[in-house]
């Protein structure tokens, strides 16, 4: 790199970071919609006079919509582009938020949350894919992790908003206020460039070169990257046909499914959707439960910086190992304290602390890294299909967790429920060792080549 090129590259890095930040706002909206129902549900339950099962339906209806949205997102992003898909998602965020605030019955609230789910499903597929396609390879892990960071920030802001409105029990404001950041997200997305990979897939080479020029700043790097992408594109997206015909692609799709199942069975959404209920069951009053829930959100945000700082330095697998150990210990101790009973304030505070330990473990490991890995392991000619399948799996898993947690508490008890999730995290250590590849500092093209050459899944990043 010569002296003339250096300023251009520096400017391009600034441009790509700004672009990534705008795209990652999809994660902010995702987090807002995930977090907001946590504090609102007790007031919804009171106003509509409904039982725990109905609350599970209201909570999980958004995940059903997200599964549908994720299933459609691969087709949408493939045919209309990553940018237009994000615009659609932002529009649905605004519409769904307004409908939630205006809900006149449990069924209407379920329908409104289905709309929000559609928005989240499209965003959850498209935003990480877009980030992976605009990121330089040496910063890909950190930039995709930024999407997860924005999810955690959204959850935290939703928890804070819920806490503020809880004093007036204004659940409609809790659900409706997020239409405002949704409108800002829509305005931001309108200024994004289209993905250069998608432009090349559609034969728009000059536009792709122009976008990459803005994002890389070095003509030689742009030429090499375009050549590498075009080499892959000689075989077009095959999706379902590739899945049926190529066993190596089936392996990467299966790994993507397994990673998303693992993420959901850590138990994180048990905490994110039902934190006030958990704290109330520990013996805390409503106001304390809401503030502890906000602390959960803040902890989630801060711990995600660990992943962003280290994912491209020490790798994916060491972080995952550490995270599963921390999560298993955290939930195991919470279960033990619930089994023994929390008669003193010290014991209750210890339970809160260990729940926060669990959140830290998730936020620096399985939270961001599962999305990172799922965007890295799929070959380009089947990437839309592979990421779409894994994203749908994520939401089906989230829906099952959201629709069963209160039932598990009521039927099997608090201690047994938390021990169940602790046991899952212990098992996931073996899963990581046996199947998860290390993809730190490796190009997407290299990962694809190793996969298609028949290397074992754990070795496709070597």
FENWO-V248243 format. One record per residue. N is the residue number from 1. RES is the residue in one small letter. OMEGA is omega in degrees with one decimal (none if undefined). Layout:
# FENWO-V248243
N_RES_OMEGA / N_RES_OMEGA
This chain:
# FENWO-V248243
1_x_-178.5 / 2_x_-175.7 / 3_x_179.6 / 4_x_-175.8 / 5_x_-173.9 / 6_x_178.4 / 7_x_179.1 / 8_x_179.1 / 9_x_178.9 / 10_x_178.3 / 11_x_179.6 / 12_x_177.6 / 13_x_177.3 / 14_x_179.7 / 15_x_-177.9 / 16_x_177.2 / 17_x_178.3 / 18_x_178.2 / 19_x_179.3 / 20_x_179.8 / 21_x_177.8 / 22_x_179.5 / 23_x_-178.4 / 24_x_174.0 / 25_x_172.2 / 26_x_176.8 / 27_x_177.1 / 28_x_179.5 / 29_x_174.7 / 30_x_-177.8 / 31_x_178.1 / 32_x_-177.7 / 33_x_175.4 / 34_x_-173.0 / 35_x_-168.9 / 36_x_-177.0 / 37_x_-177.3 / 38_x_-178.2 / 39_x_-175.6 / 40_x_-167.2 / 41_x_-179.5 / 42_x_179.1 / 43_x_173.8 / 44_x_-179.7 / 45_x_-179.8 / 46_x_-175.4 / 47_x_-178.7 / 48_x_179.0 / 49_x_-177.1 / 50_x_-176.7 / 51_x_-178.0 / 52_x_-178.3 / 53_x_178.1 / 54_x_176.6 / 55_x_176.3 / 56_x_179.0 / 57_x_178.9 / 58_x_179.6 / 59_x_-172.6 / 60_x_-179.5 / 61_x_177.9 / 62_x_179.8 / 63_x_175.1 / 64_x_176.5 / 65_x_179.4 / 66_x_177.5 / 67_x_177.7 / 68_x_179.0 / 69_x_179.0 / 70_x_178.5 / 71_x_179.0 / 72_x_-170.2 / 73_x_-179.9 / 74_x_178.1 / 75_x_-179.0 / 76_x_-176.5 / 77_x_178.3 / 78_x_-175.7 / 79_x_-173.9 / 80_x_177.4 / 81_x_-178.7 / 82_x_-176.6 / 83_x_-178.3 / 84_x_176.8 / 85_x_177.0 / 86_x_176.0 / 87_x_177.3 / 88_x_179.5 / 89_x_-179.6 / 90_x_178.6 / 91_x_179.1 / 92_x_175.7 / 93_x_-177.9 / 94_x_-178.8 / 95_x_-178.1 / 96_x_-179.9 / 97_x_178.8 / 98_x_179.4 / 99_x_177.8 / 100_x_-179.3 / 101_x_-177.2 / 102_x_-174.4 / 103_x_-178.2 / 104_x_-179.5 / 105_x_175.5 / 106_x_-179.3 / 107_x_179.0 / 108_x_177.3 / 109_x_175.6 / 110_x_179.2 / 111_x_179.3 / 112_x_179.2 / 113_x_171.3 / 114_x_177.3 / 115_x_176.1 / 116_x_178.7 / 117_x_176.7 / 118_x_179.2 / 119_x_-178.1 / 120_x_-179.7 / 121_x_177.9 / 122_x_-178.8 / 123_x_-177.0 / 124_x_175.5 / 125_x_-167.3 / 126_x_-174.0 / 127_x_176.9 / 128_x_178.1 / 129_x_179.0 / 130_x_-179.9 / 131_x_179.2 / 132_x_-174.7 / 133_x_176.9 / 134_x_-172.1 / 135_x_166.6 / 136_x_-172.5 / 137_x_-177.1 / 138_x_179.1 / 139_x_-174.6 / 140_x_-178.0 / 141_x_-178.9 / 142_x_-177.7 / 143_x_176.0 / 144_x_176.2 / 145_x_176.6 / 146_x_175.9 / 147_x_177.0 / 148_x_176.6 / 149_x_-179.9 / 150_x_174.3 / 151_x_-178.1 / 152_x_176.5 / 153_x_177.9 / 154_x_178.3 / 155_x_179.8 / 156_x_179.5 / 157_x_177.1 / 158_x_178.2 / 159_x_177.5 / 160_x_178.9 / 161_x_178.0 / 162_x_-179.8 / 163_x_179.9 / 164_x_-177.9 / 165_x_-177.8 / 166_x_-178.7 / 167_x_175.9 / 168_x_-179.8 / 169_x_-174.5 / 170_x_-176.5 / 171_x_178.3 / 172_x_174.7 / 173_x_176.9 / 174_x_-175.1 / 175_x_-173.8 / 176_x_-174.2 / 177_x_-177.6 / 178_x_171.9 / 179_x_-179.5 / 180_x_174.4 / 181_x_176.1 / 182_x_177.8 / 183_x_177.3 / 184_x_176.2 / 185_x_179.2 / 186_x_178.8 / 187_x_179.6 / 188_x_-177.8 / 189_x_-178.9 / 190_x_-177.5 / 191_x_-177.8 / 192_x_168.8 / 193_x_175.8 / 194_x_177.7 / 195_x_178.8 / 196_x_176.9 / 197_x_179.8 / 198_x_178.3 / 199_x_177.2 / 200_x_175.9 / 201_x_179.8 / 202_x_176.8 / 203_x_-177.2 / 204_x_-170.0 / 205_x_-177.8 / 206_x_178.1 / 207_x_178.9 / 208_x_179.4 / 209_x_-179.9 / 210_x_179.7 / 211_x_179.2 / 212_x_177.2 / 213_x_177.8 / 214_x_-174.4 / 215_x_-176.7 / 216_x_176.3 / 217_x_-178.1 / 218_x_-175.5 / 219_x_-179.7 / 220_x_177.9 / 221_x_179.0 / 222_x_-179.2 / 223_x_178.9 / 224_x_-177.5 / 225_x_177.6 / 226_x_179.2 / 227_x_179.7 / 228_x_179.7 / 229_x_-178.6 / 230_x_176.2 / 231_x_177.2 / 232_x_-174.0 / 233_x_175.1 / 234_x_170.3 / 235_x_-173.6 / 236_x_174.4 / 237_x_-177.8 / 238_x_172.1 / 239_x_-175.7 / 240_x_180.0 / 241_x_177.9 / 242_x_179.1 / 243_x_-179.7 / 244_x_-170.4 / 245_x_-170.8 / 246_x_-176.9 / 247_x_179.3 / 248_x_175.0 / 249_x_176.8 / 250_x_178.1 / 251_x_-179.3 / 252_x_176.5 / 253_x_179.3 / 254_x_178.0 / 255_x_177.0 / 256_x_176.5 / 257_x_-177.6 / 258_x_179.3 / 259_x_-179.4 / 260_x_175.3 / 261_x_178.2 / 262_x_-178.3 / 263_x_-177.7 / 264_x_-178.1 / 265_x_169.4 / 266_x_-179.4 / 267_x_-174.7 / 268_x_-177.0 / 269_x_167.8 / 270_x_-179.4 / 271_x_-174.6 / 272_x_-178.3 / 273_x_-171.5 / 274_x_-176.9 / 275_x_179.4 / 276_x_178.4 / 277_x_179.2 / 278_x_-179.7 / 279_x_175.9 / 280_x_178.4 / 281_x_174.5 / 282_x_177.0 / 283_x_-177.7 / 284_x_177.0 / 285_x_-174.8 / 286_x_-177.2 / 287_x_178.1 / 288_x_179.1 / 289_x_-179.9 / 290_x_179.4 / 291_x_175.5 / 292_x_177.1 / 293_x_176.3 / 294_x_177.2 / 295_x_174.0 / 296_x_179.9 / 297_x_179.0 / 298_x_177.9 / 299_x_178.6 / 300_x_178.9 / 301_x_-173.3 / 302_x_-177.8 / 303_x_178.6 / 304_x_177.5 / 305_x_177.0 / 306_x_179.3 / 307_x_-178.6 / 308_x_-177.8 / 309_x_-171.0 / 310_x_-174.1 / 311_x_179.7 / 312_x_177.0 / 313_x_-176.0 / 314_x_173.5 / 315_x_-175.5 / 316_x_-171.0 / 317_x_177.8 / 318_x_178.9 / 319_x_178.3 / 320_x_178.1 / 321_x_-178.8 / 322_x_-178.1 / 323_x_-178.8 / 324_x_176.4 / 325_x_-179.4 / 326_x_-178.5 / 327_x_179.4 / 328_x_179.8 / 329_x_-177.9 / 330_x_-178.9 / 331_x_178.6 / 332_x_179.8 / 333_x_176.0 / 334_x_177.8 / 335_x_179.3 / 336_x_180.0 / 337_x_177.5 / 338_x_177.7 / 339_x_-177.4 / 340_x_-175.7 / 341_x_-176.7 / 342_x_-174.7 / 343_x_-175.8 / 344_x_178.5 / 345_x_178.6 / 346_x_179.6 / 347_x_178.6 / 348_x_177.9 / 349_x_176.0 / 350_x_177.8 / 351_x_176.7 / 352_x_-179.9 / 353_x_-179.5 / 354_x_174.1 / 355_x_176.0 / 356_x_174.9 / 357_x_176.6 / 358_x_-179.6 / 359_x_177.3 / 360_x_-179.5 / 361_x_179.0 / 362_x_-171.7 / 363_x_179.5 / 364_x_-176.7 / 365_x_-171.4 / 366_x_179.8 / 367_x_-179.6 / 368_x_-169.5 / 369_x_176.3 / 370_x_177.4 / 371_x_178.2 / 372_x_-178.3 / 373_x_-178.6 / 374_x_177.7 / 375_x_-175.2 / 376_x_-167.7 / 377_x_-176.4 / 378_x_177.1 / 379_x_-173.4 / 380_x_-175.5 / 381_x_174.7 / 382_x_-172.0 / 383_x_-179.2 / 384_x_-179.9 / 385_x_-176.4 / 386_x_179.0 / 387_x_177.3 / 388_x_179.2 / 389_x_-178.7 / 390_x_179.4 / 391_x_175.4 / 392_x_178.3 / 393_x_178.5 / 394_x_-175.2 / 395_x_173.2 / 396_x_177.2 / 397_x_178.2 / 398_x_179.5 / 399_x_179.8 / 400_x_178.5 / 401_x_-178.6 / 402_x_-176.2 / 403_x_-175.1 / 404_x_-171.2 / 405_x_180.0 / 406_x_176.8 / 407_x_177.2 / 408_x_178.8 / 409_x_-175.1 / 410_x_-174.8 / 411_x_-172.5 / 412_x_177.8 / 413_x_-176.2 / 414_x_-176.2 / 415_x_-178.1 / 416_x_179.7 / 417_x_179.9 / 418_x_175.7 / 419_x_177.6 / 420_x_-179.2 / 421_x_175.1 / 422_x_178.7 / 423_x_176.3 / 424_x_-178.0 / 425_x_176.5 / 426_x_179.3 / 427_x_-176.2 / 428_x_172.0 / 429_x_178.2 / 430_x_177.0 / 431_x_-178.8 / 432_x_179.7 / 433_x_-170.8 / 434_x_-167.0 / 435_x_-172.0 / 436_x_178.0 / 437_x_170.9 / 438_x_-173.8 / 439_x_-179.0 / 440_x_173.3 / 441_x_-177.4 / 442_x_-179.8 / 443_x_176.3 / 444_x_-179.4 / 445_x_178.9 / 446_x_179.0 / 447_x_179.3 / 448_x_-178.7 / 449_x_179.7 / 450_x_178.8 / 451_x_-175.9 / 452_x_174.2 / 453_x_175.5 / 454_x_176.3 / 455_x_176.9 / 456_x_-176.1 / 457_x_-177.9 / 458_x_-176.5 / 459_x_-172.9 / 460_x_175.7 / 461_x_-177.0 / 462_x_none
